[in-house]
Amino acid sequence: MQGSDLNRGDNNRVPSLNALSVPGSHDKNENTGALVKSSNEKIKTTPAGEYLTAALGDFDPDQFESFAAISDGANKLLMLVLAAVIKAGAAREHEILAEIRDAVFSFIRKMEPKRVMDTMLVSRVRILYIRSLLARSPELQSIKVSSVERFLEKTNAGHSSSSRGNSPSRSLVHYDPGSRTVFPEEVHGFKVNIKQEKKSKLSSIVLKLRGIDQETWRQHVTGGKLREITEEAKAFAIGNKSLAALFVHTPAGELQRQIRSWLAENYDFLSVAGVDCVGGSSNSQLELLSTAIMDGWMAGLGTAQPPSTDALGQLLSEYTKRVYSSQLQHLKDIAGTLATEEAEDHAHVNKLRSALESVDHKRKKILQQMRNDSALLTKEQGGSPIRNPSTAAEDARLASLISLDTILKEVKEITRQTSTSFLTKLKKKAMLASLDELLERMPSLLDIDHPCAKKQILDARKLVEMIPERDDSLDDETRALQPQADSTSSAEIVSQWNVLQFNTGSTAPFIVKCGANSSSELVIKADARVEEPKGGEIIRVVPRPSVLADMSFEEIKMVFDQLPEAISLLALARTADGTRARYSRLYRTLANKVPSLKDLVAELDKGGMLKDVRT
């Protein structure tokens, strides 16, 4: 591959940045080209990509006998990369670049110390990746570079017909107003050392005496000068990130045209017409000189600068950091807005919490991508660390919302229990105590979440206080001594039955179904008898253990007689105290099976109603 061919190919394949149209509505978190692997888009694999990934990763310089063989193998792989991109076409160029991205960068860094790669090939590969990044990253669209004339200086001042300034020190990269400067350093331009040939009669006589054609000799001298300019241009370009920016933001054909224009204006003695060369081709001196400068710059930009990488690699790292930093700042701005939004109700709390958790998840995903990104240079390799915006305020709000969500869930459960027509004194007292406890937990919230929590708790308290109450013991005794006889009406107020199977060992296993009615009472449904004839299923409200507290053994048995026989088999003991203890354990077991009664069990525990359970 010759440099001029590569330049022409580049001019046809990759458009300038000015010609790219990137919608302003791009999501900053979506796939940003060959830079960031999107978490939502799995990178496609192709046979060519898989082959190149394996070949680049498996390349072992130690398997070759000579330096030339290593160089040949490494350069062939780089040419295969370029060929694969050309073969993929403009529509799929990004896909193949993304697929082999990590393998390409790792290969280049591995081979840099050995100095075996054609640095022009390295530059071509780097430019493909940077332009892919530019085309897909709105964060980089504001970058503008200076014209090529700022990178060129004339050494023989005074012969120039141009009035342009040739100051040796000037800023090489310009940005739109308000945009940050990436390369603020002042650098010297490349000094183009060309002098007009002076024709001498004596030199002509000497050449004729030696039998050397004057035109051939002039071409020989010109060829040596071109090689000299190319080497000087290469040295100028090594590590020059500003020049690298000019290359990636300007198509190669346009860049060479600008160089030719500058040469023509500053060196009016250069020929524009083609000169017949030994090979039979015709090229103007301007074409030859501009190509020499371009080739030198390309070779220099792909030359590694230990301990860092080449200038284009450093530029890619800078642009990559800028994209990552922009994405992190974008997420920071979103999270900051969410963190200052006051919650109105439970649904709004869930919405804010979900949004903050989503942003935090995306931020962690980006941080993980940064740690694994082979395009980023570490601090030791000459790069600078990416500043991760602090998320302390957003994290604190998320923790507050999580606590608020827990509080509001408990408030909602208490509010659900206020749908009954009355409450027992014990139940009402326990519900109000729970609400007071929730108020005491408000210091765990941020100030911004206090109004929502306080409003929901106070509203629930008003609902509880408005419900009429009745005496606990009278209600329980009434329910126990006059069980629900109408099975149909009881079934209508139990929304869901939960099934338990018991096996006493002395009888066949039997089933007890349990649920809760609208008054938050434990209701069971079981066969009237355990053995045949079972007598069919009956539904009864089960009295609380407190009802049995002051009853005699005979009175307890009378209560059990009105319930399914399963209760007597499971709870009846030899003494009243033993029966009360066993009944308390059975009541806990049945009530815990009903989700809506778990709070009731906790209330009974607090009130000491189930203390016999632990005896």
C-alpha positions as CSV (number, residue, x, y, z in Angstrom):
1,M,0.0,0.0,0.0
2,Q,1.4,3.4,-1.0
3,G,0.6,6.5,1.0
4,S,-1.0,8.3,-1.9
5,D,-3.3,5.4,-2.5
6,L,-4.3,5.3,1.2
7,N,-5.0,9.0,1.0
8,R,-7.2,8.7,-2.0
9,G,-9.1,5.8,-0.5
10,D,-9.6,7.9,2.7
11,N,-11.0,10.8,0.8
12,N,-13.6,8.7,-0.9
13,R,-14.6,6.7,2.2
14,V,-14.8,9.0,5.2
15,P,-16.6,12.3,5.1
16,S,-15.5,15.4,6.8
17,L,-16.9,16.3,10.2
18,N,-18.7,19.3,8.7
19,A,-20.6,17.0,6.4
20,L,-21.8,14.8,9.2
21,S,-25.3,15.4,10.4
22,V,-25.8,14.3,14.0
23,P,-29.3,14.9,15.5
24,G,-29.3,17.0,18.6
25,S,-31.8,14.6,20.1
26,H,-29.4,11.8,20.4
27,D,-29.5,10.0,23.7
28,K,-26.1,10.5,25.4
29,N,-26.4,7.0,26.8
30,E,-26.9,5.2,23.5
31,N,-24.2,3.4,21.6
32,T,-21.5,6.0,20.7
33,G,-19.8,4.2,17.8
34,A,-16.6,2.3,18.2
35,L,-16.0,3.9,21.6
36,V,-18.6,2.5,24.0
37,K,-20.2,-0.9,23.8
38,S,-23.8,-0.1,24.6
39,S,-25.3,-2.2,27.3
40,N,-28.6,-2.3,25.3
41,E,-26.9,-3.4,22.0
42,K,-25.0,-6.6,21.7
43,I,-22.0,-6.3,19.3
44,K,-22.6,-8.3,16.2
45,T,-20.1,-10.9,15.2
46,T,-19.0,-11.7,11.7
47,P,-16.7,-14.4,10.3
48,A,-14.2,-11.7,9.2
49,G,-14.4,-10.1,12.7
50,E,-13.9,-13.4,14.5
51,Y,-10.9,-14.3,12.3
52,L,-9.2,-10.9,12.8
53,T,-9.9,-10.9,16.5
54,A,-8.2,-14.4,16.8
55,A,-5.4,-13.5,14.5
56,L,-4.5,-10.2,16.3
57,G,-4.7,-11.9,19.7
58,D,-2.7,-14.9,18.7
59,F,0.1,-13.1,16.9
60,D,3.4,-14.0,18.7
61,P,6.5,-12.2,17.6
62,D,8.7,-14.9,19.2
63,Q,7.6,-17.4,16.6
64,F,9.4,-15.5,13.8
65,E,13.1,-15.8,13.1
66,S,13.9,-12.3,11.9
67,F,12.9,-8.7,12.5
68,A,11.7,-8.5,8.9
69,A,9.5,-11.5,9.3
70,I,7.9,-10.0,12.4
71,S,7.4,-6.7,10.6
72,D,5.9,-8.4,7.6
73,G,3.4,-10.3,9.7
74,A,2.3,-7.3,11.8
75,N,1.8,-5.1,8.8
76,K,-0.2,-7.7,6.9
77,L,-2.6,-7.9,9.9
78,L,-3.0,-4.1,9.9
79,M,-3.7,-4.2,6.1
80,L,-6.3,-6.9,6.7
81,V,-8.0,-4.7,9.2
82,L,-8.2,-1.9,6.7
83,A,-9.3,-4.3,4.0
84,A,-12.1,-5.7,6.2
85,V,-13.4,-2.2,6.9
86,I,-13.4,-1.4,3.1
87,K,-15.1,-4.7,2.4
88,A,-17.8,-4.1,5.0
89,G,-18.8,-0.9,3.2
90,A,-19.9,2.4,4.7
91,A,-23.2,1.0,6.1
92,R,-21.4,-1.7,8.2
93,E,-18.1,0.0,8.8
94,H,-19.0,0.8,12.4
95,E,-20.0,-2.8,13.1
96,I,-16.7,-4.3,12.0
97,L,-14.7,-1.6,13.8
98,A,-16.6,-2.2,17.1
99,E,-16.3,-6.0,16.8
100,I,-12.5,-6.0,16.5
101,R,-11.9,-2.8,18.5
102,D,-10.3,-4.3,21.7
103,A,-8.2,-6.8,19.7
104,V,-6.8,-4.0,17.4
105,F,-5.9,-1.7,20.3
106,S,-4.3,-4.4,22.3
107,F,-2.3,-5.6,19.2
108,I,-1.0,-2.1,18.5
109,R,0.1,-1.5,22.1
110,K,1.8,-4.9,22.2
111,M,3.8,-4.3,19.1
112,E,4.7,-0.7,19.7
113,P,7.9,-1.4,21.7
114,K,9.2,-3.7,19.0
115,R,9.0,-0.9,16.3
116,V,8.0,-3.3,13.6
117,M,4.8,-1.7,12.3
118,D,4.4,0.6,9.4
119,T,3.4,3.7,11.3
120,M,1.3,5.0,8.3
121,L,-0.8,1.8,8.6
122,V,-1.2,2.5,12.3
123,S,-2.4,6.0,11.5
124,R,-4.9,4.8,9.0
125,V,-6.4,2.4,11.5
126,R,-6.5,5.0,14.3
127,I,-8.2,7.6,12.1
128,L,-10.9,5.1,11.2
129,Y,-11.7,4.6,14.9
130,I,-11.6,8.3,15.8
131,R,-13.8,9.3,12.9
132,S,-16.3,6.6,13.8
133,L,-16.3,8.1,17.3
134,L,-16.7,11.6,16.0
135,A,-19.6,10.6,13.8
136,R,-21.6,9.1,16.6
137,S,-20.8,11.3,19.6
138,P,-22.7,14.6,19.9
139,E,-20.2,15.6,22.7
140,L,-17.5,16.0,20.1
141,Q,-19.4,17.9,17.4
142,S,-18.4,21.3,18.6
143,I,-14.6,20.7,18.1
144,K,-13.1,22.8,15.3
145,V,-9.4,22.8,14.3
146,S,-7.4,25.6,12.7
147,S,-6.5,25.6,9.0
148,V,-3.5,23.8,7.8
149,E,-1.5,27.0,7.2
150,R,-1.1,27.3,10.9
151,F,0.9,24.1,10.9
152,L,3.3,25.3,8.2
153,E,6.1,27.8,8.3
154,K,8.4,29.2,5.6
155,T,12.1,29.3,6.3
156,N,13.3,31.6,3.6
157,A,11.1,34.6,4.5
158,G,11.4,37.5,2.1
159,H,10.8,35.5,-1.1
160,S,7.2,34.9,-0.3
161,S,4.5,36.6,-2.2
162,S,2.1,35.9,0.6
163,S,1.1,38.5,3.3
164,R,0.1,35.8,5.7
165,G,1.6,35.9,9.2
166,N,4.2,33.2,9.9
167,S,4.6,33.5,13.7
168,P,6.3,30.4,15.0
169,S,4.1,30.2,18.1
170,R,0.3,30.1,18.0
171,S,-2.7,28.2,19.2
172,L,-3.4,25.4,16.8
173,V,-6.9,24.3,17.9
174,H,-10.0,26.5,18.0
175,Y,-13.4,25.7,19.6
176,D,-16.8,27.2,19.5
177,P,-17.5,29.9,22.1
178,G,-18.2,28.3,25.4
179,S,-16.7,25.0,24.6
180,R,-13.8,23.6,26.6
181,T,-10.2,23.7,25.2
182,V,-8.7,20.2,24.8
183,F,-5.3,21.2,23.5
184,P,-4.4,24.6,24.8
185,E,-0.6,24.3,24.3
186,E,1.4,26.5,22.0
187,V,3.4,24.7,19.3
188,H,5.7,25.6,16.4
189,G,4.7,25.0,12.8
190,F,6.5,22.7,10.5
191,K,9.3,24.6,8.7
192,V,9.3,23.8,5.0
193,N,12.8,24.3,3.8
194,I,12.7,24.8,0.0
195,K,15.1,27.0,-2.0
196,Q,14.9,28.0,-5.7
197,E,17.6,26.3,-7.8
198,K,20.2,28.6,-9.2
199,K,21.4,27.6,-12.7
200,S,25.2,27.8,-13.3
201,K,27.1,27.5,-16.6
202,L,30.0,25.9,-14.8
203,S,27.7,23.2,-13.2
204,S,26.2,22.5,-16.6
205,I,29.7,22.1,-18.2
206,V,30.8,19.7,-15.4
207,L,27.7,17.6,-15.8
208,K,28.2,17.4,-19.6
209,L,31.8,16.4,-19.1
210,R,30.7,13.5,-16.8
211,G,28.0,12.5,-19.3
212,I,25.1,13.1,-16.9
213,D,21.9,14.5,-18.2
214,Q,21.0,17.7,-16.4
215,E,17.3,16.8,-16.0
216,T,18.1,13.4,-14.6
217,W,20.5,15.0,-12.1
218,R,17.9,17.6,-11.1
219,Q,15.3,14.8,-10.5
220,H,17.9,12.9,-8.4
221,V,18.4,16.0,-6.2
222,T,14.7,16.5,-5.9
223,G,14.1,12.9,-4.8
224,G,16.7,13.3,-2.1
225,K,15.0,16.5,-1.0
226,L,11.6,14.9,-0.8
227,R,13.0,12.1,1.4
228,E,14.5,14.8,3.6
229,I,11.2,16.7,3.9
230,T,9.4,13.5,4.6
231,E,11.7,12.6,7.5
232,E,11.5,16.1,8.9
233,A,7.7,16.0,8.7
234,K,7.6,12.7,10.5
235,A,9.8,14.0,13.3
236,F,7.5,17.1,13.6
237,A,4.3,14.9,13.8
238,I,5.5,12.4,16.5
239,G,3.4,13.0,19.6
240,N,1.7,16.1,18.0
241,K,-2.0,15.7,19.1
242,S,-2.9,19.1,17.6
243,L,-1.8,17.9,14.2
244,A,-3.6,14.6,14.8
245,A,-6.8,16.5,15.4
246,L,-6.3,18.3,12.0
247,F,-6.0,14.9,10.3
248,V,-9.1,13.3,11.8
249,H,-11.3,16.4,11.2
250,T,-10.2,16.9,7.6
251,P,-10.4,14.4,4.7
252,A,-7.0,13.5,3.4
253,G,-7.7,14.8,-0.2
254,E,-8.8,18.1,1.1
255,L,-5.8,18.3,3.5
256,Q,-3.4,17.7,0.6
257,R,-5.1,20.3,-1.5
258,Q,-4.7,22.8,1.2
259,I,-1.0,22.0,1.5
260,R,-0.6,22.4,-2.2
261,S,-2.3,25.8,-2.1
262,W,-0.1,27.0,0.7
263,L,3.1,25.8,-1.1
264,A,2.0,27.6,-4.3
265,E,1.3,30.8,-2.5
266,N,4.5,30.8,-0.5
267,Y,6.9,29.3,-3.1
268,D,6.0,30.9,-6.5
269,F,9.0,29.3,-8.2
270,L,7.6,25.7,-7.9
271,S,6.3,24.3,-11.1
272,V,2.6,23.5,-11.4
273,A,2.9,21.6,-14.7
274,G,3.8,17.9,-14.6
275,V,7.5,17.0,-15.0
276,D,8.3,13.7,-16.8
277,C,10.0,11.4,-14.3
278,V,12.0,8.3,-14.9
279,G,9.0,6.0,-14.4
280,G,7.1,7.8,-17.1
281,S,4.5,9.4,-14.8
282,S,3.9,13.1,-14.6
283,N,3.7,14.9,-11.3
284,S,4.0,18.6,-10.5
285,Q,6.5,19.7,-7.9
286,L,3.6,20.9,-5.7
287,E,2.1,17.4,-5.9
288,L,5.4,15.7,-4.9
289,L,6.1,18.1,-2.0
290,S,2.6,18.0,-0.6
291,T,2.7,14.2,-0.8
292,A,6.0,14.1,1.0
293,I,4.7,16.3,3.8
294,M,1.5,14.3,4.1
295,D,3.4,11.0,4.1
296,G,5.8,12.3,6.8
297,W,3.0,13.6,9.0
298,M,1.1,10.3,8.7
299,A,4.1,8.3,9.6
300,G,4.9,10.5,12.6
301,L,1.3,10.5,13.9
302,G,1.4,6.7,14.0
303,T,4.8,6.5,15.8
304,A,4.6,5.6,19.4
305,Q,6.1,8.0,22.0
306,P,7.2,5.9,25.0
307,P,5.8,5.5,27.6
308,S,2.7,6.6,25.9
309,T,1.3,5.5,22.5
310,D,1.2,7.4,19.2
311,A,-0.3,10.9,18.8
312,L,-3.5,9.5,17.3
313,G,-3.9,7.0,20.1
314,Q,-3.5,9.8,22.6
315,L,-6.1,11.9,20.7
316,L,-8.5,8.9,20.8
317,S,-8.0,8.6,24.5
318,E,-8.7,12.3,25.0
319,Y,-11.9,12.2,22.9
320,T,-12.9,9.0,24.7
321,K,-12.5,10.6,28.0
322,R,-14.5,13.6,26.8
323,V,-17.4,11.3,25.8
324,Y,-17.4,9.4,29.0
325,S,-17.1,12.6,31.1
326,S,-20.1,14.0,29.1
327,Q,-22.2,10.9,29.7
328,L,-21.4,10.9,33.4
329,Q,-22.2,14.6,33.7
330,H,-25.4,14.1,31.7
331,L,-26.5,11.4,34.2
332,K,-25.4,13.6,37.0
333,D,-27.7,16.4,35.8
334,I,-30.6,14.0,35.4
335,A,-30.0,12.6,38.9
336,G,-29.6,16.1,40.3
337,T,-33.0,17.1,38.9
338,L,-34.7,14.0,40.3
339,A,-33.1,14.5,43.7
340,T,-34.6,17.9,44.1
341,E,-38.1,16.9,43.0
342,E,-40.5,16.7,45.9
343,A,-42.6,13.5,46.2
344,E,-46.4,13.9,46.3
345,D,-47.6,10.4,47.1
346,H,-46.6,6.8,47.2
347,A,-46.8,6.3,43.4
348,H,-44.6,9.4,42.9
349,V,-42.1,8.1,45.4
350,N,-41.9,4.8,43.5
351,K,-41.4,6.7,40.3
352,L,-38.6,8.9,41.7
353,R,-36.9,5.9,43.3
354,S,-37.1,3.9,40.1
355,A,-35.7,6.7,38.0
356,L,-32.8,7.4,40.4
357,E,-31.9,3.7,40.6
358,S,-32.0,3.5,36.8
359,V,-29.6,6.5,36.5
360,D,-27.3,5.0,39.1
361,H,-27.3,1.7,37.3
362,K,-26.3,3.4,34.0
363,R,-23.6,5.3,35.8
364,K,-22.1,2.2,37.2
365,K,-22.3,0.5,33.8
366,I,-20.3,3.4,32.3
367,L,-17.7,3.3,35.0
368,Q,-17.3,-0.5,34.4
369,Q,-16.9,0.2,30.6
370,M,-14.2,2.8,31.4
371,R,-12.3,0.4,33.5
372,N,-12.3,-2.2,30.7
373,D,-11.8,0.2,27.8
374,S,-8.6,-0.5,26.0
375,A,-8.7,2.9,24.2
376,L,-8.1,4.8,27.5
377,L,-4.6,5.5,28.6
378,T,-3.8,5.1,32.3
379,K,-2.2,7.8,34.3
380,E,1.2,6.0,34.1
381,Q,0.9,5.8,30.3
382,G,0.6,9.5,29.9
383,G,-3.1,10.0,30.2
384,S,-5.2,11.8,32.8
385,P,-7.8,10.2,35.0
386,I,-11.5,10.8,34.2
387,R,-13.2,12.9,36.8
388,N,-16.3,11.1,38.1
389,P,-18.9,13.7,39.2
390,S,-19.8,13.3,42.9
391,T,-23.2,11.6,43.5
392,A,-23.3,12.0,47.2
393,A,-26.5,14.2,47.1
394,E,-28.2,11.8,44.7
395,D,-27.2,8.8,46.8
396,A,-28.6,10.4,49.9
397,R,-31.9,11.2,48.2
398,L,-32.2,7.6,46.9
399,A,-31.6,6.2,50.5
400,S,-34.2,8.6,51.8
401,L,-36.7,7.6,49.1
402,I,-36.1,3.9,50.0
403,S,-36.9,4.6,53.7
404,L,-39.9,6.7,52.7
405,D,-41.2,3.9,50.5
406,T,-41.0,1.5,53.5
407,I,-42.9,4.0,55.7
408,L,-45.6,4.6,53.1
409,K,-46.1,0.8,52.6
410,E,-46.8,0.4,56.3
411,V,-49.1,3.4,56.2
412,K,-50.9,1.9,53.3
413,E,-51.4,-1.4,55.1
414,I,-52.8,0.4,58.2
415,T,-55.1,2.4,55.9
416,R,-56.3,-0.8,54.3
417,Q,-57.5,-2.0,57.7
418,T,-59.7,1.1,58.2
419,S,-62.2,-0.2,55.6
420,T,-64.1,-2.0,58.4
421,S,-67.2,-0.5,60.1
422,F,-65.7,-0.7,63.6
423,L,-62.4,-1.5,65.5
424,T,-61.8,-3.1,68.8
425,K,-60.1,-1.0,71.4
426,L,-56.9,-3.1,71.2
427,K,-56.8,-3.0,67.4
428,K,-57.3,0.7,67.3
429,K,-54.7,1.4,70.0
430,A,-52.2,-0.8,68.2
431,M,-52.8,1.0,64.9
432,L,-52.4,4.4,66.4
433,A,-49.2,3.3,68.1
434,S,-47.8,2.0,64.8
435,L,-48.5,5.4,63.2
436,D,-46.8,7.2,66.1
437,E,-43.8,4.9,65.6
438,L,-43.7,5.8,61.9
439,L,-43.6,9.5,62.8
440,E,-40.6,8.8,65.1
441,R,-38.8,7.3,62.1
442,M,-39.0,10.6,60.0
443,P,-35.5,11.8,61.1
444,S,-34.1,9.1,58.8
445,L,-35.5,11.0,55.8
446,L,-34.2,14.1,54.1
447,D,-36.1,17.3,54.8
448,I,-37.5,17.2,51.2
449,D,-39.3,13.9,52.0
450,H,-40.8,15.0,55.4
451,P,-44.0,16.7,54.0
452,C,-45.0,13.6,52.0
453,A,-44.4,11.2,54.9
454,K,-46.1,13.5,57.5
455,K,-49.2,14.1,55.3
456,Q,-49.7,10.3,54.6
457,I,-49.2,9.4,58.3
458,L,-51.6,12.1,59.6
459,D,-54.2,11.3,57.0
460,A,-54.1,7.6,58.0
461,R,-54.4,8.6,61.7
462,K,-57.5,10.7,61.0
463,L,-59.1,7.6,59.3
464,V,-58.3,5.4,62.3
465,E,-59.6,7.8,64.8
466,M,-62.9,8.2,62.9
467,I,-63.7,4.5,63.1
468,P,-66.0,3.6,66.0
469,E,-64.5,1.2,68.6
470,R,-66.0,-1.5,70.8
471,D,-64.9,-3.6,73.8
472,D,-62.5,-6.4,73.0
473,S,-63.7,-9.0,75.5
474,L,-67.3,-8.6,74.7
475,D,-66.7,-8.9,71.0
476,D,-64.5,-12.0,71.4
477,E,-66.8,-13.7,73.8
478,T,-69.8,-13.0,71.5
479,R,-68.0,-14.4,68.6
480,A,-66.8,-17.5,70.6
481,L,-70.0,-18.3,72.3
482,Q,-72.2,-17.6,69.3
483,P,-70.2,-18.7,66.3
484,Q,-71.1,-17.8,62.8
485,A,-73.8,-20.3,61.9
486,D,-74.4,-19.0,58.4
487,S,-71.6,-20.5,56.4
488,T,-72.6,-18.8,53.2
489,S,-72.5,-15.3,54.6
490,S,-69.1,-16.0,56.2
491,A,-67.6,-17.3,53.0
492,E,-68.7,-14.2,51.2
493,I,-66.5,-12.0,53.4
494,V,-63.3,-14.2,53.1
495,S,-61.6,-13.2,49.9
496,Q,-58.9,-16.0,49.9
497,W,-58.5,-19.3,51.7
498,N,-55.1,-20.7,52.7
499,V,-54.8,-24.4,53.2
500,L,-52.9,-26.3,55.9
501,Q,-52.7,-30.0,56.4
502,F,-52.3,-31.6,59.8
503,N,-51.3,-35.1,60.9
504,T,-51.7,-36.0,64.6
505,G,-50.5,-39.5,64.1
506,S,-53.6,-41.0,65.7
507,T,-56.0,-40.0,62.9
508,A,-55.8,-39.7,59.1
509,P,-54.3,-36.3,57.9
510,F,-57.0,-33.6,57.6
511,I,-57.2,-30.2,56.0
512,V,-58.0,-26.8,57.7
513,K,-58.6,-23.8,55.5
514,C,-58.0,-20.4,57.0
515,G,-58.6,-16.8,56.0
516,A,-59.7,-13.4,57.2
517,N,-62.9,-11.5,57.0
518,S,-63.4,-7.7,56.6
519,S,-63.0,-7.2,60.4
520,S,-59.6,-8.8,60.3
521,E,-60.8,-11.8,62.2
522,L,-59.4,-15.4,61.8
523,V,-61.9,-17.6,60.0
524,I,-61.5,-21.3,59.4
525,K,-63.3,-23.8,57.1
526,A,-63.0,-27.5,57.8
527,D,-65.0,-30.7,58.0
528,A,-67.3,-30.8,61.1
529,R,-65.7,-34.2,62.0
530,V,-62.3,-35.6,61.2
531,E,-63.4,-39.2,60.8
532,E,-66.3,-40.5,58.8
533,P,-69.0,-39.3,58.7
534,K,-67.3,-36.0,58.4
535,G,-70.5,-34.0,58.2
536,G,-69.4,-31.6,55.5
537,E,-67.4,-28.3,55.7
538,I,-68.4,-25.6,58.2
539,I,-67.1,-22.0,58.5
540,R,-66.4,-20.5,61.9
541,V,-64.8,-17.4,63.3
542,V,-62.0,-18.5,65.6
543,P,-61.8,-16.6,68.9
544,R,-58.6,-14.9,70.0
545,P,-56.6,-16.6,72.7
546,S,-57.5,-13.8,75.1
547,V,-61.1,-15.1,75.2
548,L,-59.9,-18.3,76.9
549,A,-57.9,-16.5,79.5
550,D,-60.4,-16.6,82.4
551,M,-62.4,-19.7,81.3
552,S,-62.5,-23.0,83.1
553,F,-61.6,-26.2,81.4
554,E,-65.2,-27.1,80.8
555,E,-66.1,-23.7,79.4
556,I,-63.1,-24.0,76.9
557,K,-64.4,-27.4,75.8
558,M,-67.8,-25.8,75.2
559,V,-66.3,-23.2,73.0
560,F,-64.4,-25.9,71.0
561,D,-67.6,-27.9,70.6
562,Q,-68.9,-25.1,68.4
563,L,-65.8,-25.2,66.1
564,P,-64.7,-28.0,63.7
565,E,-63.4,-31.1,65.5
566,A,-59.9,-30.3,64.1
567,I,-59.5,-27.5,66.7
568,S,-60.2,-29.8,69.6
569,L,-57.8,-32.5,68.3
570,L,-55.0,-29.9,67.9
571,A,-55.5,-27.7,70.9
572,L,-57.2,-29.6,73.7
573,A,-54.9,-30.8,76.5
574,R,-55.4,-32.3,79.9
575,T,-55.6,-29.0,81.8
576,A,-56.9,-25.5,81.1
577,D,-53.4,-23.9,81.1
578,G,-52.1,-26.6,78.8
579,T,-55.1,-26.1,76.4
580,R,-54.6,-22.3,76.4
581,A,-50.9,-22.7,75.5
582,R,-51.6,-25.2,72.7
583,Y,-54.4,-23.0,71.4
584,S,-52.2,-20.0,71.4
585,R,-49.6,-21.9,69.3
586,L,-52.4,-23.1,66.9
587,Y,-53.9,-19.6,66.6
588,R,-50.4,-18.2,65.7
589,T,-49.9,-21.0,63.1
590,L,-53.3,-20.4,61.4
591,A,-53.1,-16.5,61.5
592,N,-49.5,-16.5,60.1
593,K,-50.8,-18.4,57.1
594,V,-53.0,-15.5,56.3
595,P,-51.0,-12.5,55.0
596,S,-53.5,-9.9,56.1
597,L,-53.3,-11.2,59.7
598,K,-49.6,-11.1,60.3
599,D,-49.9,-7.5,61.7
600,L,-52.5,-8.8,64.0
601,V,-50.2,-11.5,65.3
602,A,-47.5,-8.8,65.9
603,E,-50.0,-6.7,67.8
604,L,-51.1,-9.6,70.0
605,D,-47.4,-10.3,70.7
606,K,-46.8,-6.7,71.8
607,G,-49.9,-6.9,74.0
608,G,-48.7,-10.2,75.5
609,M,-51.8,-12.0,74.2
610,L,-49.6,-14.9,72.8
611,K,-47.2,-15.1,75.7
612,D,-48.3,-18.7,76.3
613,V,-46.8,-19.6,73.0
614,R,-43.3,-19.5,74.5
615,T,-44.1,-21.4,77.7
